[in-house]
Amino acid sequence: MSIDAVTPLRRRMIEDMNARKLSAQTQRGHILSCKRFAEFLKRSPETATVEDIRRFQLHLSETGISICNRNRIMTGVRFLLRVTLRRLDLAAEIYHLREPQKIAQVMSPDETRRLLAVASSLKARVALSLSYGGGLRASEVVRLKVKHIDKAQKDYSHRAVQGPPGSERDAVAQDARSVATVVEGAPNTLGHGRAAGGALVVSRP
């Protein structure tokens, strides 16, 4: 950035920015920000006061300038005050506004695919966890249906088979029924194929 035909204050500021390896674009932005501040004061920024900083920030808010541009301008002014003028008391009066986070109203195709992949994976993990808790083998899970659970529970009720107490048995059946509902709703999620054989047989204790 050229420093010809500039005031001593601007030259010092440019030297400070060069010493800190700021890019040419950043330097131009800082210079324009300080020029705007000087035009508001109608005098050199070297004479600025705390009240001047407050009024300038209020002025930017009242002009309807965007939060991004407002923060950019105050960043340049802050560099001048903190680094070049060593006026830490004035630099401390500068505050930045937080920009509201923008959330896309419509998901992109890639976001949709990733969301569905996570949902399918989660459904599979939950179903398999419940199936093992219910005493089922993986080959049985991929063919599991609600009617099989209901039939198995009735068989337990009519047969004199030694096993867990009724409340525990009902709880296991309820878990297995939940698995069956998931499997019927998403048959391709839990397995890549179907095991050979007939109807599902629920393992007895």
C-alpha positions in Angstrom: 0.0 0.0 0.0 1.4 3.4 -1.0 2.1 5.9 1.8 2.7 8.9 -0.5 0.7 12.1 0.2 -0.8 10.9 3.4 -0.9 12.4 6.9 1.7 11.5 9.5 -1.0 9.6 11.4 -2.0 7.5 8.4 1.6 6.8 7.7 2.2 5.5 11.2 -0.9 3.4 11.0 0.2 1.9 7.7 3.6 1.1 9.1 2.0 -0.6 12.1 -0.2 -2.7 9.7 2.8 -3.6 7.6 4.8 -4.6 10.7 1.9 -7.0 11.6 1.8 -8.5 8.0 -1.8 -7.4 7.4 -2.9 -8.0 3.8 -3.3 -5.2 1.4 -7.1 -5.7 1.4 -7.3 -5.5 5.2 -5.1 -2.4 5.2 -7.4 -0.7 2.7 -10.4 -1.6 4.8 -8.8 -0.2 8.0 -7.8 3.0 6.3 -11.3 3.6 4.9 -12.9 2.8 8.3 -10.6 5.4 10.0 -11.4 7.9 7.3 -15.1 7.5 7.9 -14.5 8.0 11.6 -12.5 11.2 11.0 -15.2 12.5 8.7 -17.8 11.9 11.4 -15.6 13.8 14.0 -14.7 16.5 11.5 -11.2 16.5 13.1 -8.3 14.2 13.6 -9.0 10.9 15.4 -6.0 11.8 17.7 -8.4 14.1 19.5 -11.2 11.5 20.0 -12.8 11.1 23.3 -14.9 8.3 25.0 -18.0 10.2 24.1 -16.9 10.4 20.4 -16.6 6.7 20.3 -20.0 6.2 21.8 -21.6 8.7 19.4 -19.9 7.1 16.4 -21.1 3.6 17.2 -24.6 5.0 17.8 -24.4 6.8 14.4 -23.6 3.6 12.6 -26.5 1.8 14.2 -28.9 4.6 13.3 -27.8 4.6 9.6 -29.1 1.0 9.2 -25.7 -0.4 8.2 -25.5 -4.1 8.4 -23.9 -5.8 11.5 -21.1 -7.2 9.4 -20.1 -3.8 8.0 -20.5 -2.1 11.3 -18.2 -4.6 13.0 -15.7 -4.3 10.1 -15.6 -0.5 10.5 -15.1 -0.6 14.3 -12.3 -3.2 13.8 -10.3 -0.7 11.8 -11.0 2.1 14.3 -10.0 -0.2 17.1 -6.7 -0.9 15.4 -5.9 2.8 15.1 -6.8 3.5 18.7 -5.2 0.4 20.3 -2.0 0.0 18.2 -1.2 3.3 16.5 -2.4 5.8 19.1 -2.0 3.5 22.2 -5.3 4.7 23.5 -6.4 1.6 25.2 -9.1 3.5 27.2 -10.8 4.4 23.9 -10.3 1.0 22.3 -12.0 -0.6 25.3 -15.2 1.3 24.5 -15.6 -0.4 21.2 -17.9 -3.4 21.1 -18.9 -5.8 18.4 -22.4 -7.0 17.7 -23.1 -10.7 17.3 -24.6 -11.6 13.9 -27.8 -13.7 14.1 -27.2 -17.2 12.9 -28.8 -18.0 9.6 -30.4 -21.5 9.2 -31.2 -22.8 5.8 -35.0 -23.3 5.4 -34.5 -26.2 3.0 -31.9 -28.9 3.4 -29.6 -29.6 0.5 -29.7 -33.1 -1.2 -26.4 -34.0 0.5 -27.7 -32.9 4.0 -30.8 -35.0 3.4 -28.8 -38.1 2.4 -26.6 -37.8 5.5 -29.6 -37.3 7.8 -31.3 -40.4 6.4 -28.1 -42.4 6.7 -27.8 -41.5 10.4 -31.5 -42.2 11.1 -31.2 -45.7 9.4 -28.1 -46.5 11.3 -29.6 -45.5 14.6 -32.8 -47.5 13.9 -30.7 -50.6 13.1 -28.6 -50.2 16.3 -31.7 -49.8 18.5 -33.5 -52.7 16.9 -30.5 -55.1 17.3 -29.9 -54.0 20.9 -33.6 -54.7 21.8 -33.5 -58.0 19.9 -30.5 -59.3 21.9 -32.1 -58.2 25.1 -35.2 -60.2 24.1 -33.1 -63.3 23.5 -33.3 -63.4 19.7 -30.5 -64.3 17.3 -29.5 -62.0 14.4 -30.9 -64.3 11.8 -34.2 -64.2 13.5 -34.4 -60.5 13.7 -34.4 -59.9 9.9 -37.5 -62.0 9.6 -39.2 -60.8 12.8 -42.9 -59.7 12.7 -45.3 -58.6 15.4 -47.6 -61.7 14.9 -44.6 -63.9 15.7 -44.1 -62.2 19.0 -47.9 -62.4 19.9 -48.0 -66.1 19.0 -44.8 -66.9 21.0 -46.2 -65.1 24.0 -49.4 -67.1 23.9 -47.4 -70.3 23.6 -45.6 -69.4 26.8 -48.9 -68.8 28.6 -50.3 -72.2 27.7 -47.2 -74.4 28.1 -45.7 -75.5 31.4 -42.2 -74.4 30.5 -39.8 -73.4 33.2 -38.6 -69.9 32.6 -38.5 -66.3 34.0 -41.4 -65.0 36.0 -44.5 -63.6 34.2 -43.6 -59.9 34.6 -40.1 -60.5 33.2 -41.4 -62.6 30.4 -44.0 -59.9 29.4 -41.2 -57.3 29.5 -39.1 -59.3 27.1 -42.0 -59.9 24.8 -42.8 -56.1 24.8 -39.2 -55.4 23.8 -39.3 -58.0 21.1 -42.6 -56.5 19.8 -40.9 -53.1 19.5 -38.2 -54.7 17.5 -40.7 -56.4 15.2 -42.5 -53.1 14.6 -39.2 -51.5 13.5 -38.3 -54.4 11.3 -41.6 -54.4 9.5 -41.4 -50.7 8.9 -37.9 -50.9 7.5 -37.1 -54.4 6.2 -34.1 -53.4 4.3 -32.4 -51.6 7.2 -31.5 -54.5 9.4 -30.1 -57.0 7.0 -28.8 -57.4 3.5 -30.7 -60.6 2.9 -33.2 -63.0 4.4 -32.2 -66.2 6.2 -33.4 -69.4 4.7 -36.1 -71.3 6.4 -39.7 -70.9 7.5 -41.4 -68.8 10.1 -39.5 -67.3 13.0 -39.1 -69.4 16.1 -38.5 -67.4 19.2 -35.7 -68.9 21.4 -37.0 -70.2 24.7 -34.9 -69.7 27.9 
